[in-house]
């Protein structure tokens, strides 16, 4: 079971707000820092404690409720083995942080277990990811592929799965197992190869802004952070948003995850007074110069980013050797629409598929054929050609080790089916002309089977018929998607999985709008129906 480590003030505030639904004011030496769960920690009144005194007076006027909340929080923190004594919380420095006051605010989400500061999610009960609220919590807890894998591993452990190490011998890979490689994961339930494999593939990455190797920069009196565009991001959607940063650190002692869910970054858009033709000619953004986020005032400070993320990860800055870090939108995922028909969230492409596939694998029969396999790949948004991408040897080698030999593997593959689960473009109400006129489809009408004559999707007639039968068995509708012939078509992990294994593969996904935006939308019922369909797929033996 994981234990929380000494944490910086913004992590402390974040955990406090999620657990108790309250804002937290903390005091540090000769400065006051406000961590209110929605604003940048602000330093103020270095020579006095005016802010803290004001907070105390406000709480005194409101009664003893706030102080009671603080005491409850202190007792909860003590149970988590935080180094708390007399209201003092210590960093590694050690510089004390003191809880001064707190007040109630609306909760962000009731999705249960927090990711620990050191990035080891430990065990997360399956109930924590069930239903729509479970999906929203899953997305909010997973701003990077590494957090997706960490969260999935935690859920699998709570469901009786055992983790294997790729570098070890696997004398027996039967049962419920999983293996991780960076931002990718393969999990399975296996007894024998008689009925072949039922494989679900999805990807853990999403288009975003990623931190450069030497990110500390700035000009015009601002401290900024150097970033690169990852994948086919809609860059304009990252403007004027409250952004956090998360990822993994490489240290001498190994890898550590970190996650700063505070609005420490923002990419400010140019005012219309300085770009009068923007609404006529469109917004043109240079990815090198126009999307550099701001995160402070003053001269740039070399090593500042390393210090900040090291503190968030609970390690010393001089231990940090490198990082894979990326920005994420802090707006909580939510159910939306006048009748609650939609989900608005970041990374719907493709964490909805990861979530649905995880559901299906957990619910799959543990002791009967076919063997159920879930593959979550990284780097789909940039072509899948990496050590942990769908074009790597990860899936073929794991399947061979599960089967025990190539002699057992090849007949099993001939009896196998694969679903490549990825988002599909719902017909846009404002741009219907951008879609193939005879293949319009909508949210709320079930999973979408995607076909392309040039094999940008792996679906053929056999795969389409197989998944359509699965949907009928599950009592779920399905739809068909074909891209416009005069527009380039995107692709998925499907063609890579099909070519690497020779398994009949069908590309399927949830209908969505705003794909590759910092914030996307899909139907509220569709992820649930997709999970049901994938569960039925894993139980089909013929």
N, C-alpha and C positions, 0 to 999 in steps of 0.2 A: 504494500500500500504506500502511496506516495506521501511525503511530508512537505509542507510548505517551508521554504527557507526564509531567512531575513530578506525583506523586500524594500525597495525604494518607496517614497511616499505616494507616487502616482499609482503604483501597483496596489499598495495598501488601500487607497481610496477606491480603486476600481473593484476590488474584491468586496470591500465594505458595502458599496452601493448595491452590488448584485445580491449580496446575502441579505442585507437589512433594508434595502430600498431607501437609504438615507445618504445625505451628503456628509462629508467629513472635512473638518478643518484641522490641519495639523500645524505645529509650530516647530521651527528648526533654528536653534541658536539665536542669532541676532537678526533673523529675517522671518517674515511670515509667508507661508505658502498655503494657497487655497487649492484644494483638490475637490472639485464639486461634481465629478463624474461627467461633466459636460463641457468644461472649459480648460484651457491650458493652465497648468500650475503657475500661479502668478506670484512673483516676489514683490513685496510692497512694504514700505515703512521700515527700512532696515534699522533705523535708530530708535524705533519704538515698536510696541505691539498693539498699535491702534486697531488693526484689523481683528486681532484675536480678542481684544477687549470689547469691540463692537459685537463680535459674535457671541461672547459670553453674556453681554447685556441683553441681546436679542433672545437668547435661550432662557435667560432668567425670567424675562417677561412672559415667555410662553409656558413656563412651568417646568416641571421636573421630567417631562417626557424625553427631552433630548438627552439629558444626563443618564436616564435609564437606558436609552438606546446604546450609549457609549459603554455602560457597564455590561450590557448583554453582549456587545461586540467583544469586549475584553475577555469575557468568559469563554466566548466561542473561539477566539484566537488562542487562548490558553489550551483548549482542547486540541487545536491543530499543532501544538508544540511550537508556536511562535515564541521567540524570546521576548515575552512581554512581562513587565513587572512594574507596578505602580503607574501604569499608563504609558510607559516608555517603550518605544519600538526602535530597535537598533539595526543599522546597516552594518556592512563589513568594516566601515571606517574606523571605529564606531562613532557615529554622530546620532544622538537620540532624536526621535520624533515623538512628540507628545500629542495625544488626542485632547483637543481643547473643547470641541463641541460638535454637535451633529444635529441635523434636522431632517424631517421626513420629506422625501420627494417620490414621484411615481417610480415604480420599479421598471427596469429595462426589460427583463424577461425572467420568467420563472422556469429556467431550464436546468436547474440543479447544479451538478458538479462543476467546479471551476477547473480549468487547466492549471496545473501547478506551475510555479515560477520556473522550475528547472526543466520544464518541457516534458516530463514523464507523466502522462495522464493516468497511469496506474490502471484502475478498474473503473469503468463507467457502466452502470447498470443499463440493460437494454431498455428499460422503461423510460430512461432519460431521452431516448431518441424516437420514441413512438409518437405517431400523430403529427399534425401540422406544427404544433408548438415544439415538438422534438426536432423537426426539420429546421425550423427557424433557429433554434438553439445550436444545432449542429453547424449551420452556416456561420453564425456569429462567432462560434468558438474556433473556427478554422479559417483564419485569414491567409494561410499559405498551404501549399501541398504538404509540407512537413507536418503541419498541425492536422490536416485531414488524415494522414497516415497514423499519426499519434492517437487521434481520437478513435479512428476505426480499430486500431490495435487494442485500445482500452475496452471498447465494446465487445470485441471478440474474446478477450480474456474473461470478461464477466459471463460469457456464454459458453465457457468450457473449452475454448481453443487454446492450443499451446504454440508458442512461438519457436520457430527453428532458426538456426543461423546458417546462412548460405555457405559459410566457410567450413562447416562441420559435415561429417558423414551422416547420412540419413539411413540408418539400417531399416527403419520402418517409418514410412510417411503416411500410413493409414490413420484414420480418425479425423479429428478436427484440428487443423494446423494452419499456421500462416508464417510468411516470411516477408521481411521488409528490405527494400533497397532505396535509400534516400527518400524521395517523394513518391515512391511506388510501393505497392503491397500486393501480394498474391495470397489468398486464403482459400481453403478447400475443406470439404467433407468427403472422405474417400474410404471405401471398403474394398472394392475390386474394380476391374476394368471391363466387366462383362457388358455393361450397357453404355460404355463410353463416358464422355464428359459432357456436362452442360455448363458452358462458360459464359460469364457476364463480364464484359470489359467496359471500363469508363476511364475518365482522366481526372486527375486531381488539380491540375493547374488552370488558371484563368488569366486573360490578358490584364496587365497592370503596369505599374511603374516600379522598376527595380533599382535599388541603390547601387551606385557604381563602386569600384574598388577603392578609389580615393575620393570620397563624396564631399568632404568639407570644402565648401566654396562660398561665394557671395560677392555682392557688389552694391553700390549705392547705399551703403550703410546697413545692409541686411545680411544676416547669416543664412545661407541656403544649403541645400543638400543636392548633390549631383545624382541624377536618375537616368535610366534608359527605359525606352518603351519595350515591353515584353509582349510579343504576339500582336495580333491585329486589333489593338485596343481602339475604341472610340475616344480619342485623346480629349476632345472637348468635354466629355462627361466627367473628367477628373478636375475640372476647373471649379474654384470657389466651393470646395468641399472640405469638411473637417476630416483630416487624414491621420491615421495612426501608422505605426510601422511594426513589422513582425518578421520572423524568419528563424534562421539557425546560425549559430556561431561555431566555428571550428577552433578548438583550443588544444593545448598540449594534452589535456586530460580526456579529450573526446569532443562530442558534439553536444550543444545545449540549445534548446529552443527558447525564444523570447517573444513577448507580445506586449506592445504598449498600446493600450486602448484609450489613449488620451489624444485630443486634437493638437498634436505638436507640430503638424505640417499643414500647409495650404498652398495651392497654386492659384494666385490671384489673377483674374482676367483683366485685360486692358479695358479701361472705362470707355464708353461710347463716345465721350467728348474727344478722345484721342484716336478714335477709329470710326469716323462718321459713316463709312460705307459698309460696315460689317453686316448690317441687316439686308443690304442689297447684293453684295458680292460674296457673302458667306465668310465664315470664320476660318482663316488660314493659320495654322499653327506649325511653327518650326520645332520639331522634337528636341533639337539641341538647345535652343535658346528660350523658348516660350513656356516650357513646362517645368522649369526648375523651381521646386517648392521652397517657400520661406519658412524658417523655423526660429528666427530670433533677430535681434538687433545687434549692431556692432560689427567688429571686424571678424572675418572667418578665423576659426580656431582649429588648426590641424589636430586631429585625434579626438575631436569632440564627439563625433558619431560613435566611435569605438567606445568611448567612456560611457555614453548614455546607454547603449545596448548592453554593454557589459554589466552595468548596474542593474538593468532590467532582468538580465539572466542570472544575476547573483554570483558573478565572477569578477575578478580584478581585470582592469583594462589591459594590463600588460600580458594577460593570458590569452587575449583574443588574437588569433592569427589571420582569420578571414571570415567572411560572412556571405550568406545568401539571404538578402533582406529585401523586402518589398513593402509598398504602401498599401493601405486598405481603407475603404470608406467606413466611417464610424456610425453612420445612420443605421439603427437597428432594423433587422428584417421584420416584416410585419405582414399581417393579413389586411388587405385593402379592398376598396370598391364599396359602393353603396350597399351591396348585399354580401360583402365579404367574398367576392368571386375570385380575387387575385391574391398573389403573393408578390410583394415588392422586396427585393433583396439583392445584395451583391452575389456574384459567383454562382448564380443559378446554373449557368453553363460552367462547370458541369457537376457541381456538388449535389444537385438534385439526383442525378444518376448514381453518384457514389452512395448517397443515403439510401436510395431505393434498392441498389444492389446489396448493400450491407444488410438491410432488412430481409431480403430474399434469402441470402445465405444463412442467416441465423435461423430462419424458419424452415430451412430445407431439412429433409429427413437425414438423420445422422447415421442410420444403419441400413439403408436400402439404396439400390442404384436408381438413377445414374449418379456418378460422382459430380458434386457441385463445386464449381470453381469461380472465384471472384478475383478479377485483376483490376487494380487501380493504378494507372500509369501516369507518370509525370511527362511534361514537355510535349503534349499533344498540340498545343497552340503554336509551337514553333517547328513542327514537322515530325516529332516523335523519334528523331534520329539521335539518341543519346544512350548512355549506359543503362538508364532506367526507363527509356521510352518504349512505346509499343513496337518499334522497329528493332529493338535490342533482342538478345537471346534470353531475356528473363523468362517469358512465358514458356517457350519450347523446352528450356532446360529444367524448369520446375515441373512441367508435365512429365518429362522423362523420368525424373527422380521420384515423382509420385507413382508412376506406373511400375517402376523397379527395373525396367530394361527397355531397350528399343523394340525388342521383339514383342513385348506386351503393349508398348505405346502405339505402334502403327495401326494395328486393328482397332484399338480404342478410338483413335482419331477419326477413323473412317465411320465410326458410329456416333460421332459427336456433333453438337451444334453450338454455335456461339452467337451471342447478342452483343453488338457494339452499341452501348447506351450513350447517347449524346443528344443535346438539344436540337430542336427543329424550329424553323422559322414559321410562326403562325402568320396568317394573312394579316397584313397591317391595314387598319381601317382608313388611314390617311394616305397610304400608298398602295392601293390594290393593284395598280398597273405594274408594280415591281415583281409580281408573282405570276407563275404559270396559270393561265386563266381557267384551265380545266382541273386544277388541283388545289383549289382553295380549301383551307381547313381552319378550325377555330380552337381556342382553348375550351377545355371542359368536355371534349368529345372523345377522349381516350388517347393512348399512345400513338405516335406517328411513325409509320414504316417509310423509310426513305430509299428512293431508288435513283440511280444515275447510269445512263448508258455507257459512260466513259469510266465507270468503276471508281468514281470519287466516293461513292458509297458501295459497300460490298454486297448489298442485297441482290439476290437473283430470285427467280420464280419459286424455287424450292424453299429458300429461306423465308420469303414473304408468306407462302402458304403455311409453313410451320408456325410462324409467330401469330398469324391470323387465327389458326386453330387454338393456340395457347390462349389468346384473348377471349375467344368464344368459350373455352373451358372455364376461364376465370370470371366470366360474366362482365367483361370489360369491352367497351367499343374500341375500334382502331380506325386510323385514317391513313391516307397515302399522300406522300409528298414527292413532287418532281420539281427541280429547279428550272427557271426560265432558260430556254435554249440560247438566248443572246446575251447571257450574263455568266461570268465565271462562277463555278460551283465550289463551295468549300469541301472539306473532307473530314474524316474522322480516323479513329484508330482501327476501324473495321477492315480496310484493305490491308493494313500491316498485319493484323492478327490472322486474316485469312491466308495471306501469302506465306507467313511464317509457319503455320500449322497445317494448312490444307483442309481446314475445317469449314464446312458450310456456315456462312456468317450473314446475319441480317442486321442492318443499321436501323435502330429504333430510338425514339426520344420523346421528351415532353415538349409540347408546343410552347413557344415563348416569344416575347417581343423584347426589343432593345438588346439583342444579343451583343456581347462584347462591350457593353456600356459598364461604367463603374457601378451602376444599379440597374438590374434587369427586372422583368416581370413574367409570371406564368400564371396559369389557373390554379386556384387553391385545391381543387379536387384532383388535378392531373397527377401530382406526385404520388398520392395515395393509390390511385388506379394503376400507376406504373409499378409501384411496389407489389401490388397484388398480381399483376401480369407476370412480373419477373419471378415471383414465388411459384406461380404455376409452371413457368418455363423450367425451373430447376427440378420440378417433380415429374416431368414428362419423360418416360422411359422409351418411347418409340416415336 
